[in-house]
């Protein structure tokens, strides 16, 4: 496997974390802000942790957690728009990023599932 720094899904999830932090900068609902930020960080960190877990089965488990976090961020972005923490355009853009990351994770899961340890 490639180092995480060379993986498209990890690099894109890192960008997503930065984007989420940027739009939440002015949010004074600290529990909401922390939740979406932690979910975004979870995407990136579970990809990284899984890559070093030692087996494809463990890696796949971490990737499913990461994929779930993508959905959590995507869901919370609707609330960001509702609460006016972001514009509809920002929500759409960031949700598009989560979808691309999720598709990439699904492809990696498929690859690892078909590959022997």
C-alpha positions as CSV (number, residue, x, y, z in Angstrom):
1,X,0.0,0.0,0.0
2,X,1.0,3.6,-0.6
3,X,1.9,5.9,2.3
4,X,-1.2,7.8,3.4
5,X,0.3,11.1,2.2
6,X,0.1,9.7,-1.4
7,X,-3.5,8.5,-1.1
8,X,-6.1,10.6,-2.9
9,X,-8.8,9.9,-0.3
10,X,-6.5,10.9,2.6
11,X,-5.3,14.1,0.9
12,X,-8.9,15.1,0.0
13,X,-10.1,14.4,3.6
14,X,-7.3,16.6,4.9
15,X,-8.6,19.4,2.6
16,X,-12.1,18.7,3.8
17,X,-11.0,19.2,7.5
18,X,-9.5,22.5,6.6
19,X,-12.6,23.6,4.7
20,X,-14.8,22.6,7.7
21,X,-12.7,24.5,10.1
22,X,-12.8,27.5,7.9
23,X,-16.6,27.7,7.6
24,X,-17.1,27.0,11.3
25,X,-14.7,29.7,12.4
26,X,-17.5,32.1,13.3
27,X,-19.8,29.5,14.8
28,X,-20.5,30.2,18.5
29,X,-22.5,26.9,18.9
30,X,-19.4,25.2,20.3
31,X,-20.9,21.7,20.6
32,X,-22.2,21.8,17.0
33,X,-18.9,23.1,15.7
34,X,-16.9,20.5,17.6
35,X,-19.2,17.7,16.4
36,X,-18.8,18.5,12.7
37,X,-15.0,19.1,13.1
38,X,-14.5,15.9,14.9
39,X,-16.5,14.0,12.3
40,X,-14.4,15.5,9.5
41,X,-11.2,14.6,11.4
42,X,-12.5,11.1,11.9
43,X,-12.6,10.6,8.1
44,X,-8.9,11.4,7.7
45,X,-7.7,9.7,10.8
46,X,-9.5,6.4,10.3
47,X,-8.0,6.1,6.8
48,X,-4.6,6.7,8.4
49,X,-5.1,4.3,11.3
50,X,-6.5,1.6,9.1
51,X,-3.5,1.8,6.8
52,X,-1.2,0.9,9.7
53,X,-3.6,-1.6,11.4
54,X,-1.7,-4.7,10.1
55,X,-4.4,-6.6,8.2
56,X,-6.9,-6.0,5.5
57,X,-9.8,-6.9,7.7
58,X,-8.9,-4.3,10.3
59,X,-8.2,-1.7,7.6
60,X,-11.6,-2.4,6.1
61,X,-13.2,-1.8,9.5
62,X,-11.5,1.5,9.9
63,X,-12.5,2.5,6.3
64,X,-16.2,1.7,7.1
65,X,-15.9,4.0,10.2
66,X,-14.4,6.7,7.9
67,X,-17.2,6.2,5.4
68,X,-19.8,6.6,8.2
69,X,-18.1,9.9,9.2
70,X,-18.4,11.1,5.6
71,X,-22.2,10.6,5.9
72,X,-22.2,12.4,9.3
73,X,-20.4,15.4,7.8
74,X,-22.7,15.4,4.8
75,X,-25.7,15.4,7.0
76,X,-24.5,18.1,9.3
77,X,-23.7,20.3,6.4
78,X,-27.5,20.7,5.8
79,X,-27.7,22.1,9.3
80,X,-24.8,24.4,8.7
81,X,-26.8,25.8,5.8
82,X,-30.0,25.9,7.9
83,X,-28.3,27.7,10.7
84,X,-26.5,30.1,8.2
85,X,-23.0,28.9,9.1
86,X,-22.4,28.4,5.3
87,X,-24.0,29.3,2.0
88,X,-26.0,26.8,-0.1
89,X,-23.0,26.9,-2.5
90,X,-20.5,26.0,0.2
91,X,-22.7,23.2,1.5
92,X,-23.0,21.8,-2.0
93,X,-19.3,22.0,-2.6
94,X,-18.4,20.4,0.7
95,X,-21.0,17.7,0.3
96,X,-19.5,16.9,-3.1
97,X,-16.2,16.4,-1.5
98,X,-17.6,14.0,1.1
99,X,-19.3,12.1,-1.7
100,X,-16.0,11.8,-3.7
101,X,-14.1,10.7,-0.6
102,X,-16.8,8.1,0.2
103,X,-16.7,6.7,-3.3
104,X,-12.9,6.5,-3.0
105,X,-13.2,4.7,0.3
106,X,-15.7,2.3,-1.2
107,X,-13.3,1.5,-4.0
108,X,-10.5,0.8,-1.5
109,X,-12.8,-1.4,0.6
110,X,-13.6,-3.4,-2.6
111,X,-10.0,-3.7,-3.5
112,X,-8.9,-4.8,0.0
113,X,-11.8,-7.3,0.2
114,X,-10.7,-9.0,-3.0
115,X,-7.0,-9.0,-2.1
116,X,-5.6,-11.7,0.2
117,X,-3.6,-10.5,3.2
